[in-house]
Amino acid sequence: MTPAELSSTVLHAVRRAVDAGELDVTVPARAVVAPPGPGGCGDYATNIALQLARPAGQPPYRVAEVLRPYLVGVDGVADVVLTGPGFLNISLGGAAPAALVEEILSAGTRYGHADAPDAPDAPDGSVVRLHCPHDLRAVVVADAVARVLRCQGALVRVTAEGFDREWTAALGVRVDGVGPAPAGPPVTVRPVPAPADPLPLGRDAARWALLHPAAHDRPRIGDEHLAQREGNPLFRVRYAHARSRALTRNAADLGFAAAPGPVPDAPQDLLAALGDHPRVLAAAAAHRAPDRIARHLVAVADATLPFLPAVLPRGGEKPSAAHRARLALAEAAGTVLAGGLTLLGIDAPDHL
């Protein structure tokens, strides 16, 4: 069960409690599930009881008590424990990571892309019009926003008040038109300009330097984006991807391949980050904020790197089902990293 599926399961539990007359509330549009905080337990926790307490006219802990029986015994849920003022701490079955990993590997780098051809705010198929000033960072951000919107099914047209041809060759950006803002209500993309020319950094580092900070933050343009060390977030993201690909090659040399399955020692922060990827893409599209993807990729990489040394057999160990399942999880992490980098217009090399 992925975090998105678990969120739907929690909402279904609320709906069942309402239908049974145990709660008198409007079923919310979404339920937040996340790794448990201090004092929590299990794989995920939700604050849905605290969210519903006031409209239900009951204490949060009582709402949690009402919801618990509707969650316990659901396929994929092993146990539900109440903690604090009313948090529901959910433990998933042993095969919980397998479904998520299988979903990611099946979708490939398109994991998290919308299936339906609907834009986040243009469900009728109308074009989302992005317009930016004659500024390199604005054009790069608009290019990334367009990529993210398209992955969510939107039709997008990007225009700029000015455009230098070298930007396409150097950073891979393009616009559909140059001149004043087009007729209609375009979305103006106007981030804080870069304090220096990022082109000397090269395509990948320059795009990362311009996209990783939020639009209202001034980007840093310096050689730190080229450093091949852990202090460089871009390096960590690309290194985690390259290491995952190296593990696949190493496993082939040892005579085995990935196979999704139970991973008893799977890092919960990694599973949560991978499961959250579709939501991050949708939010980045809705808020025109590719920086959300960049920061999410850093979180995925930071959760992936400590896990990778445990993937392959050690010493005289023979490859087992556990090794194949760990390799599948590592490949899923690499797939999410590659897909996210691609949306940002940044290369994800297999060798680094």
NORUR-V63047 format. One record per residue. N is the residue number from 1. PSI is psi in whole degrees, -180 to 180 (999 if undefined). Layout:
n:N psi:PSI
n:N psi:PSI
//
This chain:
n:1 psi:123
n:2 psi:163
n:3 psi:-38
n:4 psi:-42
n:5 psi:-38
n:6 psi:-39
n:7 psi:-43
n:8 psi:-37
n:9 psi:-42
n:10 psi:-44
n:11 psi:-36
n:12 psi:-37
n:13 psi:-41
n:14 psi:-44
n:15 psi:-40
n:16 psi:-39
n:17 psi:-37
n:18 psi:-45
n:19 psi:-32
n:20 psi:-3
n:21 psi:11
n:22 psi:-21
n:23 psi:141
n:24 psi:81
n:25 psi:164
n:26 psi:128
n:27 psi:124
n:28 psi:165
n:29 psi:-27
n:30 psi:156
n:31 psi:126
n:32 psi:127
n:33 psi:139
n:34 psi:164
n:35 psi:143
n:36 psi:144
n:37 psi:-171
n:38 psi:132
n:39 psi:-7
n:40 psi:-178
n:41 psi:177
n:42 psi:-164
n:43 psi:-38
n:44 psi:159
n:45 psi:152
n:46 psi:145
n:47 psi:23
n:48 psi:-34
n:49 psi:-38
n:50 psi:-35
n:51 psi:-35
n:52 psi:-9
n:53 psi:-50
n:54 psi:-51
n:55 psi:-27
n:56 psi:-16
n:57 psi:29
n:58 psi:157
n:59 psi:149
n:60 psi:-39
n:61 psi:-37
n:62 psi:-40
n:63 psi:-41
n:64 psi:-39
n:65 psi:-37
n:66 psi:-41
n:67 psi:-29
n:68 psi:-48
n:69 psi:-25
n:70 psi:-10
n:71 psi:-38
n:72 psi:131
n:73 psi:-12
n:74 psi:140
n:75 psi:123
n:76 psi:-15
n:77 psi:120
n:78 psi:-37
n:79 psi:157
n:80 psi:124
n:81 psi:136
n:82 psi:132
n:83 psi:162
n:84 psi:-146
n:85 psi:-10
n:86 psi:28
n:87 psi:138
n:88 psi:112
n:89 psi:119
n:90 psi:126
n:91 psi:129
n:92 psi:163
n:93 psi:165
n:94 psi:-26
n:95 psi:13
n:96 psi:-46
n:97 psi:-24
n:98 psi:-44
n:99 psi:-42
n:100 psi:-47
n:101 psi:-44
n:102 psi:-40
n:103 psi:-44
n:104 psi:-48
n:105 psi:-31
n:106 psi:-41
n:107 psi:-24
n:108 psi:-147
n:109 psi:-5
n:110 psi:6
n:111 psi:129
n:112 psi:-10
n:113 psi:148
n:114 psi:140
n:115 psi:-39
n:116 psi:144
n:117 psi:59
n:118 psi:130
n:119 psi:155
n:120 psi:-36
n:121 psi:21
n:122 psi:62
n:123 psi:-13
n:124 psi:5
n:125 psi:4
n:126 psi:162
n:127 psi:134
n:128 psi:120
n:129 psi:117
n:130 psi:134
n:131 psi:137
n:132 psi:158
n:133 psi:177
n:134 psi:78
n:135 psi:133
n:136 psi:-46
n:137 psi:-40
n:138 psi:-42
n:139 psi:-40
n:140 psi:-43
n:141 psi:-43
n:142 psi:-40
n:143 psi:-44
n:144 psi:-42
n:145 psi:-42
n:146 psi:-42
n:147 psi:-43
n:148 psi:-43
n:149 psi:-42
n:150 psi:-35
n:151 psi:-19
n:152 psi:11
n:153 psi:7
n:154 psi:153
n:155 psi:128
n:156 psi:142
n:157 psi:127
n:158 psi:128
n:159 psi:157
n:160 psi:152
n:161 psi:-18
n:162 psi:153
n:163 psi:128
n:164 psi:130
n:165 psi:-30
n:166 psi:-21
n:167 psi:-34
n:168 psi:-46
n:169 psi:-38
n:170 psi:-40
n:171 psi:1
n:172 psi:19
n:173 psi:157
n:174 psi:156
n:175 psi:160
n:176 psi:-12
n:177 psi:151
n:178 psi:132
n:179 psi:-164
n:180 psi:167
n:181 psi:137
n:182 psi:167
n:183 psi:153
n:184 psi:179
n:185 psi:85
n:186 psi:157
n:187 psi:118
n:188 psi:126
n:189 psi:109
n:190 psi:72
n:191 psi:167
n:192 psi:127
n:193 psi:155
n:194 psi:144
n:195 psi:-11
n:196 psi:168
n:197 psi:119
n:198 psi:-8
n:199 psi:-37
n:200 psi:-17
n:201 psi:-16
n:202 psi:166
n:203 psi:-56
n:204 psi:-51
n:205 psi:-37
n:206 psi:-45
n:207 psi:-43
n:208 psi:-44
n:209 psi:-34
n:210 psi:-27
n:211 psi:-28
n:212 psi:-41
n:213 psi:152
n:214 psi:157
n:215 psi:-30
n:216 psi:-2
n:217 psi:144
n:218 psi:125
n:219 psi:152
n:220 psi:128
n:221 psi:99
n:222 psi:175
n:223 psi:-10
n:224 psi:-24
n:225 psi:-12
n:226 psi:-8
n:227 psi:132
n:228 psi:67
n:229 psi:166
n:230 psi:-23
n:231 psi:-13
n:232 psi:111
n:233 psi:-40
n:234 psi:-41
n:235 psi:-43
n:236 psi:-42
n:237 psi:-49
n:238 psi:-33
n:239 psi:-42
n:240 psi:-40
n:241 psi:-48
n:242 psi:-39
n:243 psi:-39
n:244 psi:-38
n:245 psi:-36
n:246 psi:-37
n:247 psi:-37
n:248 psi:-42
n:249 psi:-41
n:250 psi:-40
n:251 psi:-40
n:252 psi:-38
n:253 psi:-29
n:254 psi:-3
n:255 psi:23
n:256 psi:164
n:257 psi:171
n:258 psi:147
n:259 psi:113
n:260 psi:139
n:261 psi:-177
n:262 psi:137
n:263 psi:91
n:264 psi:-33
n:265 psi:22
n:266 psi:131
n:267 psi:124
n:268 psi:-30
n:269 psi:-32
n:270 psi:-46
n:271 psi:-41
n:272 psi:-42
n:273 psi:-42
n:274 psi:-43
n:275 psi:-24
n:276 psi:-8
n:277 psi:-47
n:278 psi:-39
n:279 psi:-39
n:280 psi:-43
n:281 psi:-44
n:282 psi:-41
n:283 psi:-39
n:284 psi:-38
n:285 psi:-45
n:286 psi:-37
n:287 psi:4
n:288 psi:48
n:289 psi:81
n:290 psi:-17
n:291 psi:-26
n:292 psi:-37
n:293 psi:-43
n:294 psi:-47
n:295 psi:-35
n:296 psi:-40
n:297 psi:-37
n:298 psi:-42
n:299 psi:-41
n:300 psi:-46
n:301 psi:-43
n:302 psi:-27
n:303 psi:-25
n:304 psi:-46
n:305 psi:-43
n:306 psi:-21
n:307 psi:-29
n:308 psi:-37
n:309 psi:-18
n:310 psi:3
n:311 psi:-49
n:312 psi:156
n:313 psi:150
n:314 psi:147
n:315 psi:-124
n:316 psi:11
n:317 psi:146
n:318 psi:147
n:319 psi:134
n:320 psi:179
n:321 psi:-35
n:322 psi:-40
n:323 psi:-40
n:324 psi:-38
n:325 psi:-40
n:326 psi:-40
n:327 psi:-40
n:328 psi:-40
n:329 psi:-41
n:330 psi:-41
n:331 psi:-38
n:332 psi:-42
n:333 psi:-45
n:334 psi:-36
n:335 psi:-43
n:336 psi:-42
n:337 psi:-44
n:338 psi:-43
n:339 psi:-41
n:340 psi:-43
n:341 psi:-40
n:342 psi:-41
n:343 psi:-29
n:344 psi:-2
n:345 psi:26
n:346 psi:139
n:347 psi:146
n:348 psi:84
n:349 psi:146
n:350 psi:-21
n:351 psi:134
n:352 psi:999
//
